[in-house]
């Protein structure tokens, strides 16, 4: 019989893979966050992934679609809220001025937040509108 942790890992894995199979690097520990973000050069899109319906139907597909833009971030990262809690908390330290929100998107430039898309800007919006929000930020900062 499968343990609860094993079951959750099997349920969550496709949600992780949706991003990692499209070029996002998963960050699972606070130490990895610090190593990636501290002296970062260039731009990075950080997707705060989640198990909720708006992550599945809107956030992850919008993140992937936004990468079809001519200008895109130098780095693509993802943390998983509710699963990799310490890594997510550490990443959120870089999202100054914003409360925790998942799913969400943060665009960092040289390790500093330059654009944030919170859950309330994802829920009940057309996928194209969410992707356009990201591509406009890419065009401005990347």
Secondary structure, DSSP 4 states (H G I P E B T S, - for coil): ---HHHHHHHHHHHHHHHHHTTTPEE--SHHHHHHHHTT--SEEEEEEE-SSHHIIIIIHHHHHHHTTSSS--SEEEEEETTTSHHHHHHHHTTSTT----SSEEEEEETTEEEEEE-GGGTTTS-HHHHHHHHHHHHHHH-
